[in-house]
């Protein structure tokens, strides 16, 4: 039957059936394609989830190279139904872990694009990079199984045919409408998923139904919103992390710069006894190469131990072996090269219950030496008491404090009785022991704040701030009693000494510090006149007080001149009598007035006070230091003669002091002549002889000054092995008019020449005296007629003078020295 003959229903039915069949066929075909895309999309999504899970799970272990954890993670993630194999490679492509794959086989090529379910290979091969903070650490190769997807597609087609056939019979239109509706919503959902995959999280699906498609759309909207929030949070966290990292880097840079600029040696050690940081000062302090982070403390300590004393090395080793680090206070490490390093160790709290320590080393050698020098400058080396300089500073401070507060100050001068006799009888060592014992006894009698000082020799002072005259008198009586009870046994006898103590108080006896010193000194002499081993309080005597004040003032002026470098040397030429060529110069010390620096003070004014106070020793040492320095800077043929006082003659340390000067300035000792007065030499001939032998052993020429002033000069000339004698000027002044003087001078010259000694005549004031001395055969002459003292040396001199001195020592003299 032609189509035109068919009824409308048939046509409609046939048309509906055909349309339904076509729609069903189309639906089946389209559904199949949609299913395959959906399955591929779902597989891709699951793959992304697996990749994200793997990235989070294996990034940290991979960064830490924890291969055991990586292997366990891969085994847990792999599933035979979903993932056939997992292979993890590091950034160099090396396989570090695998699951389900034979590592001996090469990996197949990675698949790209959409998953193909129709190919023969049922495994989809993928590669997923592993990153931390955007930095690649490696790659995970995985084989995704497509068998499950193929089975799902086949099942779907089988069910679709049966359901479609049944539905076709029941209601093709409903099925077509439903299929269309489902397809349309799925298409929108797929499109929205693609937008999310491209990073557009602002997508929102309109959901009008509460069925599965509606709930899927709602879930998709919630997922997109959650992803948007998490991505925003991650971006914020990343920005904060970058800021914190930059701040941490800046702080680290500042801290490293600060530690590097510090003079202290700094070393940080962690809880595993490994060095975290050590600055350049630490390496420089111990003379080691720069210590890099990661060095073991056990490797560094032996280098330190080899440089320090054994006792300190033991302490250092105990510190390094301690189970727990605790704060350790300063401990001194003494190095073998003489340095002193103070070590402090402090515990450092760290996170995660960790620990560590910071080692701080400071080289305090210079500070200690400075402190020692400062202490030595103010203290006596024998007794450790305050010396004269420290005593004057303490006195000035006490007087100033008393003036401001209205309090009293008492001063006691202590002078040992018959100490020189005990020193001569028992020897210098016993004398030193007596001084040390007396110092300890005096100190033991004093209270806190009271100062005991040694002024020099056997003179001591006791300063008592806040003590008035009655209290000072009680102290003086106690000191006399304590000293008188001392006993000093020797091999021959037991020595006893006493002391004379003078007491003065301010403001009762004096108005200022200088007057107080003068009053105490005067009181001490009053005690001596009273029978020794006694004490006396000051009693006013205007004339004696004036003399004592003058003496004390001179002592203070001499002390200030020594401190202020106000001593100068003048040089007077000593000439050869034959041709008046310069043989050497005599150094003459002068003092500059502190109030008028242009005024030069004669030695006749200050030398007696310096000798009585003992400060002449300091002046002597200054003179010889200045002479040696001047000789070192002058022509090698220049020679200087310097005078040595009687006090320095008794100083056993003087030759060693002189030897150190020669060594320091690299000076020929023959260029320095030393003059001793006859009176000082004969006061203790044995001591003088020993000193002369020692000085000549150094290479110095020794002259006996003022020869002829003693009663037995010729006997002394035989006893004392000197190089030259200088005739006392009293015999020279009237040489032409006094025949007895002429006879004495001629005898001195003849005897001296017979003993191979050079003869020097001083105080040559005119030409007649010079000619007379030439006629008598004198060797060297000196006086205002020939040259006045001046600040400059005369450089024109005979080069052979040093050889002449050597000839005299060998016993062969020439006519002109």
Secondary structure, 3 states (H helix, E strand, C coil): CCHHHCCHHHHHHHHHHHHHHHHHHHHHHHHHHHHHHHHHHHHHHHHHHHHHHHHHHHHHHHHCCCHHHHHHHHHHHCCCCCEEEEEEEECCCCEEEEECCCCCCCCCCCCCCCCCCCCCCCEEEEEEEEEECCEEEEEEEEEEECHHHHHHHHHHHHHHHHHHHHHHHHHHHHHHHHHHHHHHHHHHHHHHHHHHHCCCCCCCCCCCCCCHHHHHHHHHHHHHHHHHHHHHHHHHHHHHHHHHHHHHHHHHHHHHHHHHHCCCEEEEEECCCEEEEECHHHHHHCCCCCCCCCCEHHHHHHHHHCCECHHHHHHHHHHHHCCCCCCEEEEEEEECCCCEEEEEEEECCCCCCCCEEEEEEEECHHHHHHHHHHHHHHECCCCCCECHHHHHHHHHHHHHHHHHHCCCEEEEEEEEECHHHHHHHHCHHHHHHHHHHHHHHHHHHCCCCCEEEEEECCEEEEEEECCCHHHHHHHHHHHHHHHHCCCEECCCCEECCEEEEEEEEECCCECCHHHHHHHHHHHHHHHHHCCCCEEEECCCCHHHHHHHHHHHHHHHHHHHHHHCCCEEEEEEEEEECCCCCEEEEEEEEEEECCCCCCCEECHHHHHHHHHHHCCHHHHHHHHHHHHHHHHHHCCCCCCEEEEECHHHHCCCCHHHHHHHHHHHHCCCHHHEEEEEEHHHHHHCHHHHHHHHHHHHHHCCEEEEEEECCCCCHHHHHHHCCCCEEEECHHHHHCCCCCHHHHHHHHHHHHHHHHCCCEEEECCCCCHHHHHHHHHHCCCEECCCCCCCCECCCCCCECCCHHHHHHHHHHCCCCCCC
